[in-house]
């Protein structure tokens, strides 16, 4: 991971929707069913707007099969507002890694906090 460099060309929105749908299809009760997205930039696919993606993720959410999206913004051009919106729409969390060395720690923290989902208070 120490050699990762942001390069752009991210189809962020389509990827987020496809990943959530795939995770929901393969959902296993009692397991951590989450999507982790490490993104180095804004969406460059231009197929959908952020508002459309957030509305889609919100409307397709099913309480009995939650699939939170954990986003990790990496690089100076990472669209943190978009990543936050995607995570919020799915009950996930958004993180930021400012160097390749931080990605591992952020990933472990993000996944560790999701291990109790959806019954963290129980």
C-alpha positions as CSV (number, residue, x, y, z in Angstrom):
1,X,0.0,0.0,0.0
2,X,2.9,2.3,0.6
3,X,3.3,2.7,-3.2
4,X,-0.3,3.8,-4.0
5,X,-0.7,7.0,-5.9
6,X,-4.0,8.6,-6.8
7,X,-4.4,8.7,-10.6
8,X,-8.1,9.7,-11.2
9,X,-10.5,8.1,-13.7
10,X,-13.0,7.0,-11.0
11,X,-16.4,5.7,-11.9
12,X,-17.4,6.2,-8.3
13,X,-21.2,6.4,-8.6
14,X,-21.8,3.4,-10.8
15,X,-19.3,1.4,-8.8
16,X,-21.0,2.3,-5.5
17,X,-24.5,1.3,-6.7
18,X,-23.2,-2.0,-8.4
19,X,-21.2,-2.9,-5.2
20,X,-24.2,-2.4,-2.9
21,X,-26.5,-4.4,-5.2
22,X,-24.0,-7.2,-5.4
23,X,-23.5,-7.3,-1.6
24,X,-27.2,-7.3,-1.1
25,X,-27.6,-10.2,-3.5
26,X,-24.9,-12.2,-1.7
27,X,-26.1,-11.1,1.7
28,X,-25.3,-13.6,4.5
29,X,-27.3,-13.1,7.8
30,X,-25.0,-12.8,10.8
31,X,-22.0,-11.6,8.8
32,X,-20.5,-8.2,8.0
33,X,-22.2,-7.3,4.8
34,X,-20.6,-4.0,3.9
35,X,-18.9,-2.4,0.9
36,X,-15.5,-0.6,1.3
37,X,-14.7,2.0,-1.4
38,X,-11.2,3.6,-1.6
39,X,-11.5,6.5,-3.9
40,X,-8.9,8.9,-5.2
41,X,-11.2,11.4,-6.9
42,X,-14.6,12.5,-8.0
43,X,-16.9,10.5,-10.3
44,X,-15.6,10.7,-13.9
45,X,-18.3,8.4,-15.4
46,X,-20.9,11.1,-15.7
47,X,-23.7,8.5,-16.0
48,X,-25.6,9.7,-12.9
49,X,-25.6,12.6,-10.6
50,X,-24.7,12.3,-6.9
51,X,-28.3,13.2,-6.0
52,X,-29.6,10.4,-8.3
53,X,-27.2,7.9,-6.7
54,X,-28.1,8.9,-3.2
55,X,-31.8,8.6,-4.0
56,X,-31.3,5.2,-5.5
57,X,-29.2,3.9,-2.6
58,X,-31.8,5.2,-0.1
59,X,-34.8,3.9,-2.0
60,X,-33.2,0.4,-2.5
61,X,-32.2,0.0,1.1
62,X,-33.8,-2.8,3.0
63,X,-33.7,-2.8,6.8
64,X,-33.5,-6.6,7.0
65,X,-30.4,-6.7,4.7
66,X,-28.4,-3.6,5.4
67,X,-25.3,-2.9,3.3
68,X,-23.4,0.1,4.7
69,X,-20.8,1.7,2.4
70,X,-17.6,2.6,4.1
71,X,-15.7,5.2,2.0
72,X,-12.1,6.1,2.3
73,X,-11.1,9.3,0.6
74,X,-7.5,9.2,-0.7
75,X,-5.6,11.9,-2.5
76,X,-5.9,15.7,-2.8
77,X,-8.7,15.4,-5.3
78,X,-10.9,13.0,-3.5
79,X,-14.5,14.2,-3.4
80,X,-15.1,13.9,0.3
81,X,-18.6,15.4,0.1
82,X,-19.7,12.8,-2.4
83,X,-18.1,10.0,-0.4
84,X,-19.9,11.3,2.8
85,X,-23.2,11.4,1.0
86,X,-22.8,7.8,-0.3
87,X,-21.9,6.5,3.1
88,X,-24.7,8.4,4.8
89,X,-27.3,7.1,2.4
90,X,-26.4,3.5,3.3
91,X,-25.8,3.9,7.1
92,X,-22.0,3.7,6.5
93,X,-19.2,5.9,7.5
94,X,-16.7,8.1,5.6
95,X,-13.0,8.2,6.3
96,X,-10.0,10.1,5.0
97,X,-6.4,8.8,4.5
98,X,-3.9,11.4,3.7
99,X,-1.0,9.0,3.0
100,X,-0.7,5.4,1.8
101,X,0.5,4.5,5.3
102,X,-2.8,5.5,6.8
103,X,-5.0,3.4,4.5
104,X,-4.3,0.2,6.5
105,X,-5.2,1.8,9.8
106,X,-8.3,3.5,8.5
107,X,-9.4,0.3,6.8
108,X,-9.1,-1.7,10.0
109,X,-10.9,0.9,12.0
110,X,-13.7,1.2,9.5
111,X,-14.2,-2.6,9.2
112,X,-13.8,-3.1,13.0
113,X,-16.6,-0.6,13.7
114,X,-18.9,-2.3,11.3
115,X,-18.4,-5.8,12.8
116,X,-21.4,-5.3,15.1
117,X,-23.8,-4.0,12.5
118,X,-26.7,-3.8,12.5
119,X,-27.1,-4.6,16.2
120,X,-24.3,-2.6,17.8
121,X,-26.5,-1.5,20.8
122,X,-27.6,-5.1,21.6
